[in-house]
Amino acid sequence: MLKIENKVVIRFRDRRIVKGGTHNFKPNREIFHVTEAHDEKKIIEISMSQLKAIFFVKTLERNKDRRSPEDFSMESFNNVIGRKVKITFSDGEVMYGIIHGYTPHMKGFFIFPADKESNNERAFVIRESTVAVETFS
């Protein structure tokens, strides 16, 4: 079993997915590396320019009970600190969460899921892969 500090699911703009672990991701770097989950000897160089988002996850296993955005309720935002947002990606996927810093000119931003049952602990969203970032009060 792969023992890694940061379990990640990398989602590319072309819909490819890579699962594994990273120790050198930094939001301001163009390149980082991922050790593939199914082959610990295979290290892939990842270019941020090709990505939709990097999901930092609790487990690399597929979550069969994953809730869809349609099941989301605004009650999930109760008692949270930060800007509440709805992100719409260019491929149509929608994600609700909390952000602590968002500036439209930045390369990307972290979002923390509103759904506490989510497998995602946080995600780094590449701004160019979004069509809308809407805030709620």
Buried (B, 14 or more C-beta within 10 A) or exposed (E): EBEBEBBBBBBBBEEEEBBBBBEEBEBEEEEBBBBBBEEBEEBBEBEBEEBBBBBBBEEBEEEEEEEEEEEBEEEBBEEEEBBBBBBBBEEEBEBBBBBEEBEEEEBBBBBBBBBEEBBBEBBBBBBEBBEEBEEEE
